[in-house]
Amino acid sequence: MIVLRPFLNTDVGRLAELWRNLPPLRGRFAAMTPLMLERYVLAKPYFDRHGLIVADDGEHCVGFVHAGFGPAPDFDRLGTECGSIFGAFVEPRDDAETIADRLLAAAEAYLRQAGAVRVIAGGVFPNIPFYLGFYGGSRLPGILAEDQFQIERFARAGFVESDRVRILQMRLADFRPPVNRKQLANRRSHQVTASFDPAADSWWEACTLGWSDRTRFHLIDKDSGAPWGQVTFWDMEPLASGWGLRCMGLYDLRIDDSKRREGRATYLVGESLRQLAAKGTALVEVQISQQDPATLKLFEKLGFRTVGEGLRLEKR
């Protein structure tokens, strides 16, 4: 008989083992250890053992599912309106799909009882409470398109596709900054400065990325010294260690609304990439919703190429 129960501290080793035995995916870190689970998942200040639900056959756990919440609108506390479920993982067995269905139903019930009116499969920024750096890449893109087991399980549970997230990458050895009139004008009137391990902009950023090696670049007007934009990168560990490259994930690209449409975002990102390459970064990744064609066009113009997709599956 399979019993569903909340996580216990004694489950850590078995959960890490179940993770290591999952089918290989390029976007999923394979070498999970109990220490990593404890440091990057269980140590989150908002971790709730009742959201990490284990399927137990009486001898050990045979599967698990993890549900959690994203931030409130001010990013300074946990919100309960939107929840996320990070997959249902079950060891290979004849009744694996039945167990997976039960785990997903239990995870959804946990979120609904706490007040969730929307539930997202896998997690999409900013609803990424757990597993950033272990799945998906520079962000959690929902469910990776090649992760068919999870897609089928969520579909059975009533989740439907609401968006697709494009995963784009570029090897910096191939990067050449664009040269045109706007970019030359931006070079004359702006400078791009870097700050290393900057203070987190919010409680939520501190919780989800505060442990990582981050670099923030600022677009500064040379005449006034005013900051007109910023972009931040984080070291995509431990996932990137499996690729054998130093990889940085790009997020939080912002340009002052009054300073848009003059190529400033292109200049800021391009100069940031040049400086990262000089510091030894080999690869940069960014994830963009297909509903944001302008940003997609910007990164494709810089030389980024699509390497994968994530499906945003949602249930209201």
Order of alpha helices (4+ residues) and beta strands (2+ residues): beta-alpha-alpha-beta-beta-beta-alpha-beta-beta-alpha-beta-alpha-beta-alpha-beta-beta-beta-alpha-beta-alpha-beta
